[in-house]
Amino acid sequence: MSKSPFIESIRNVLRTKRYSLKTEKAYLYWVRKFIYFHQKRHPAQLREAAVEQFLTHLKHPIPPNRRDVKYRV
């Protein structure tokens, strides 16, 4: 189980609505990705622009040759 009350509240809503386990896992995966993308800030603190940034990031991810630039010397 997740330690986050926020994630648990989402899980409870999904289970109350009788979503399948696969759907629950997929939704929680994307919620976590969104939260980590925004440096673990609670979604209630974020605005509409944060959603647009996340979706733009998904649409235009960092190319493979640029991912580890900070580790190269």
C-alpha positions in Angstrom: 0.0 0.0 0.0 1.0 3.6 -0.6 2.0 5.8 2.3 0.5 8.9 0.7 -3.0 9.8 2.0 -3.6 11.5 -1.3 -2.8 8.4 -3.3 -4.9 6.3 -0.9 -7.9 8.7 -1.4 -7.6 8.3 -5.1 -7.4 4.5 -4.7 -10.5 4.6 -2.5 -12.5 6.6 -5.1 -11.5 4.2 -7.9 -12.5 1.2 -5.8 -15.8 2.8 -4.8 -16.5 3.3 -8.5 -15.5 -0.4 -9.0 -12.8 0.4 -11.6 -10.8 -2.7 -12.6 -7.4 -3.3 -10.8 -5.6 -2.7 -14.1 -7.3 0.7 -14.5 -6.6 1.6 -10.9 -2.9 0.8 -11.3 -2.7 2.8 -14.6 -4.4 5.8 -13.0 -2.2 5.8 -10.0 0.9 5.4 -12.2 0.1 8.5 -14.1 -0.9 10.5 -10.9 2.5 9.6 -9.4 4.3 10.5 -12.7 2.6 13.9 -12.6 3.5 14.5 -8.9 7.1 13.5 -9.5 7.4 15.7 -12.6 6.5 18.6 -10.4 9.0 17.8 -7.7 6.5 16.0 -5.4 4.3 19.1 -5.0 0.7 18.2 -4.1 -1.6 18.6 -7.1 -3.9 21.0 -5.1 -0.9 23.4 -5.2 -0.6 23.3 -9.0 -2.6 25.2 -11.5 -3.8 24.5 -15.0 -0.4 25.5 -16.5 1.2 22.6 -14.6 -1.0 20.1 -16.4 -0.1 21.7 -19.7 3.6 21.5 -18.8 3.3 17.8 -18.0 1.4 17.0 -21.2 3.9 19.0 -23.2 6.7 17.0 -21.6 4.9 13.7 -22.5 4.5 15.0 -26.1 8.1 16.1 -26.4 10.3 14.0 -24.2 14.0 14.6 -23.8 15.8 12.7 -26.7 17.9 9.7 -25.6 21.2 11.4 -26.5 20.3 14.4 -24.1 19.1 12.4 -21.1 22.4 11.9 -19.3 24.1 15.2 -20.2 24.5 16.2 -16.5 26.5 12.9 -15.9 28.9 13.4 -18.8 32.2 15.2 -18.2 
